[in-house]
Amino acid sequence: MSVLLSQPDAASLVASALAEAGRDDASLRRFLHGLPGVDQVGAEARAAALATRSIKTSAKAWAIDMAIRMVDLTTLEGSDTPGKVRSLCGKAVRPDPSDPSAPAVAAVCVYPDMVPFAVQALRGSQVQVASVATAFPSGRAALATKLVDVSDAVAAGAAEIDMVIDRGAFLAGHYLRVFEEIVAVKQACGNAHLKVILETGELVTLDAVRRASWLALLAGGDFIKTSTGKVSPAATPPVALVMLQAVRDFEARTGQVRGVKLAGGIRTTKEAIRYLVMVNEVAGQRWLDPRAFRFGASSLLNDLLQQRHKLSSGAYDGPDYVSID
Amino acid sequence: MTAFEYAPAPESRAIARLKPSYGIFVDGEFRDGRGEAVKTINPATEEPLAEIAEANEADVADAVAAARRAYDGSWSRLPGAERAKYLFRIARAIQERGRELAVLESLDNGKPIKESRDVDIPNAAAHFFYYAGWADKLGHAGFGPNPRPVGVAGQIIPWNFPLLMAAWKIAPALATGNTVVLKPAETTPLTALTLAEIIAECDLPPGVVNVLAGGPAVGRALVEEPGVDKIAFTGSTSVGKQLQRSVAVSGKRLSLELGGKAANIVFDDAAIDQAVEGIVTGIFFNQGHVCCAGSRLLVQESVHDEVVAALQERLQTLRLGDPLDKNTDIGAINSAVQLARVRELADVGEAEGATRWSPTCTLPDRGFWFPPTVFTGASQASRIAQEEIFGPVLTVLTFRTPQEAVDKANNTPYGLSAGIWTEKGSRILWMANRLRAGVIWANTFNRFDPTSPFGGYTESGFGREGGRHGLAAYLESEA
């Protein structure tokens, strides 16, 4: 997939060729179906092989801090309250009150009506406020409704918007509809960063994941994100592999680094570190950065903190020493 | 630290339980061989690991006589279900001592611990489990109602998969009621001798399995010993040819598993990312010390640049170094002799005008090391496209049509394996019907399983190991 560009203007040529892909339904279909296939067995084998890397001592300490900095600390429940959101924000800024060297997380991710509370609680910190929008998690609403959802969240101060794609339209092959919806949402975002949730658990095949990834990247998504967390399976290693290959290849063709966010089901430090190994060896070092890679998670942070404490103190102090959210 | 640098994660060397000296295993007893005492070394550091008291010709005669007594005495007449019990026991014991065997294998051979741990040792156990299952079902295997064992099998194995090759040889021989004299390679005797320990602990009758450490002279003596009924050899084509000459008209049965120069064929409609993985697995697995290695990459011209660029990017992430480090992908070359051969052929490739490329990697100061190497711009007439290098060196060639791919793939004296990468099922079948190779992988490479027969055509040898077919080498059919 990677194309090495030798001429300085080649990048813009490729970029315009990619822009052509979004011109109409036929061009888009041609482009997406022209991508190389993904062999499921081979992708699973590669993901499993990467999971055997042994990350110890100094490498583990580095990875844990990096993973903390990449967390989008999330609460997306009907039962969310302003108090819970404030508490989460406090934890986002200072995850380990007993240890100021523990870094802050990347963002707090909430429903749009909770954005004002998060904005208030995070004022003055580096932690971003992210909000899901576009009739999250199903995406079953008219486009106009979705756009209002987005502008409300942005108006309330969200710096990052996590949208869901219309999986029905994608699976039915109405690629242009999905593309135009992403373009419209991106526009409604203004300066806010857009993360495009593919809901890979509903796309099922890795070929579909690759096509949806490219579709979202072509339409201007700043991040591609696996899942809402409401559908199982959510983030899996083979899906992460294919999405990382997509941003790697997109960068090779355009020079633009777009991000990947894995969300749903990642609860342990061990899993997080395995994903960082994958980021490192598949996409490359440039993605080992909260601006290019995120974990959407809630309970993961506590495990990272416990493992961090264990590395520095040599003893594991158990779940009562971290706050429940 | 600004980059994700993996800290060393070495497996402990103490797990190998290395002994200062090893001897031979004959007639159920461990004793020193009466041949030379040699040191086996760690190819990653050149430090001696242990002293080996090798066998001489008298030891070979003793071992064959012991195997004959065991064959006539009980083993050949033991009910299959009873033989199976021993094989199951060996399989379990290999699993129980898996970590020890893995570390020992990596020390003696130079291969990365992740390969000995995840491939060699589990597969060795799997072979014993698999053939244990056949032992009481031989009458239903397609060799007549009551197939008979051949007798005493002399088995000579190479240094690239020392324990796994021992398992490939011993398991089917014992399952079918033969007795065995096994000679491991001179540079890698340790795991075979530890397997002998396991066999002794499993209470096999004395003489059923004998293990003789030694070099070519011991191998020659074993082949020429009149009491041997069958020779099974895995190794180089040149030695295989000598061997076939020396057993001519002796009445001894022979199976040979020799060299290869496999084509790994990538079509433009392949899943490119997975094909790149398959190319890496094909030639850089076990430092390319694999007879079925995909040492010739045949890539469709229209995707040549894309595939080579992706391959080079991928090779930058390979980690070369301490074989005992769990994150090592590429270990050491097994011996100075082999390193010299790999160097020589790589230099020839350059002299012939092909473009040589290796990822940036630092080779350790001591030990036998060679970086992963890719030659582009080679021609079908180049020596690096024709001769088996048996090292981490890939030669890239191109083709335009499926027929051209077949013609080029088959244009070799070897015929052991081939790989086909395409998303088109019909093309896989079309290709597989035309490729002259014993093993053909589709959208994967270097996958081994005890249920699947393995072996080659022409100068890659004859006879099959593994699967039901693997029984044939050790059975006399009865009409």
Interface residues (C-beta under 8 A of the other chain):
Chain A: M1 S2 V3 L4 P36 G37 V38 D39 V41 G42 A43 A45 R46 T52 R53 S54 I55 K56 T57 S58 A59 K60 W62 A63 M66 Q245 L276 V277 N280 E281 Q285 L288
Chain B: M1 A3 F4 E5 Y6 A7 P8 A9 K114 D118 D269 A270 A271 I272 D273 Q274 E277 G278 E306 A309 A310 E313 T317 K326 N327 E423 N443 T444
